[in-house]
Amino acid sequence: MLSKKSTFGILIISFLLFGCASKEEITYEPTTTEKGPKKFDNSGTLRCSEDSNKLDNVCDYRSIQRDKYTIIWIEDVASPDLIRYRIFKFDYKSHKFIARNGEMVKSIKKDGDKYLVKVAKSYYLISHRSLTEGYTYKPKSVF
């Protein structure tokens, strides 16, 4: 006969090895508190707004450019009391934005060299330059 300690130990090992019976799919929140990359190709501010396309606010951003796409972290205008970011992937070939968690990007309007991107109730005016140009990030050397 197994003791209570042995039974408890077997249960713990079973959960660790096999997990729970129902596997949950990993889903990401629409915004994140992840601060984004410490090394990036471009950063600055862009116009943004919540609940209207007035673009009456300013949001910080950081971006990393790759051969075929850019990943851009934009301050979430919907969370003024928290430091949260929306993360988009911009595809150079299709000129489409994809939200980090698969959240639907409701509209993208290109006006000259800028994109007006709407996701949820938030609007962001993203310049083409912030997506495709940048600088080489050089960390400050410590003496």
C-alpha positions in Angstrom: 0.0 0.0 0.0 1.3 3.5 -0.9 1.7 6.1 1.7 0.2 9.5 1.3 3.6 11.1 0.6 4.3 8.6 -2.2 0.8 9.1 -3.8 1.3 12.9 -3.7 4.8 12.5 -5.2 3.5 10.4 -8.0 0.7 12.9 -8.8 3.3 15.8 -8.9 5.6 13.8 -11.2 2.6 12.9 -13.5 1.6 16.6 -13.8 5.1 17.6 -14.6 5.7 14.9 -17.2 2.3 14.8 -18.9 0.7 18.2 -18.1 -2.9 18.7 -17.4 -5.5 16.8 -19.5 -6.6 19.9 -21.5 -3.8 21.7 -23.4 -4.4 25.4 -23.7 -3.3 27.3 -26.8 -1.0 30.3 -26.0 -2.7 33.6 -26.9 -1.2 37.0 -26.5 -2.9 40.1 -25.2 -3.5 42.9 -27.7 -0.9 45.0 -26.0 2.1 44.1 -23.9 4.3 45.5 -21.2 7.4 44.1 -22.9 9.6 47.1 -23.3 10.8 46.1 -26.8 14.3 45.8 -28.0 17.3 47.4 -26.4 19.0 47.6 -29.8 16.8 49.0 -32.5 17.1 50.6 -35.9 14.8 53.5 -35.4 12.9 55.3 -32.7 10.9 58.4 -32.2 7.3 59.6 -31.9 4.3 59.4 -34.2 0.8 60.8 -34.1 -1.9 58.6 -32.5 -5.4 58.8 -31.0 -8.1 56.7 -29.4 -11.7 56.5 -30.5 -11.3 58.9 -33.4 -8.9 59.6 -36.3 -8.1 63.1 -35.0 -4.5 62.0 -34.2 -4.4 64.4 -31.3 -1.9 62.5 -29.2 1.8 61.4 -29.6 3.1 57.9 -29.1 6.7 56.7 -28.8 7.9 53.9 -31.1 10.9 51.6 -31.7 11.5 49.6 -34.8 13.8 46.8 -36.1 14.2 46.5 -39.8 15.0 43.2 -41.5 15.3 42.2 -45.2 11.6 41.6 -45.8 9.8 43.2 -42.9 9.9 45.6 -39.9 8.8 44.9 -36.4 7.6 48.1 -34.7 6.7 48.7 -31.0 4.3 51.6 -30.5 3.1 53.0 -27.2 -0.5 52.0 -26.7 -2.6 55.2 -26.8 -5.5 53.3 -25.1 -3.5 52.9 -21.9 -2.3 56.3 -20.9 -1.8 55.3 -17.2 0.2 52.2 -18.1 3.3 51.7 -20.2 2.0 49.3 -22.8 2.9 48.7 -26.4 1.3 47.5 -29.6 3.5 45.4 -31.8 3.1 45.3 -35.5 4.9 43.5 -38.3 5.1 45.5 -41.5 5.7 43.4 -44.7 7.7 45.4 -47.3 6.2 43.4 -50.3 2.5 43.6 -49.4 2.7 46.9 -47.4 0.4 45.2 -44.8 0.5 45.5 -41.0 -0.1 42.4 -38.9 -0.7 42.8 -35.2 1.4 40.8 -32.8 -1.4 38.6 -31.5 -3.2 38.2 -34.8 -5.6 41.0 -33.7 -7.3 42.3 -36.8 -5.9 45.5 -38.2 -9.2 47.1 -39.2 -7.8 49.5 -41.9 -4.7 50.8 -43.5 -4.8 53.9 -45.6 -1.7 55.2 -47.3 -1.4 58.9 -47.8 1.9 59.9 -49.4 4.7 58.3 -47.3 2.5 57.7 -44.3 0.1 54.9 -43.2 -3.0 55.5 -41.1 -3.4 52.2 -39.2 -6.5 51.4 -37.2 -6.6 48.5 -34.8 -9.3 48.1 -32.2 -10.2 51.8 -31.3 -6.7 53.1 -31.8 -5.3 55.1 -34.7 -1.6 55.4 -35.6 0.0 57.5 -38.3 3.2 55.6 -39.2 5.7 57.1 -41.6 7.3 54.9 -44.2 10.7 56.3 -43.0 10.1 54.9 -39.5 9.6 51.5 -41.1 12.5 51.4 -43.6 15.2 53.8 -42.5 17.2 53.9 -39.4 20.5 54.3 -37.8 23.1 51.9 -36.4 22.5 51.7 -32.7 25.7 52.1 -30.8 25.5 51.6 -27.1 27.4 54.1 -24.9 30.7 52.7 -23.8 31.3 52.7 -20.1 34.7 53.8 -18.9 
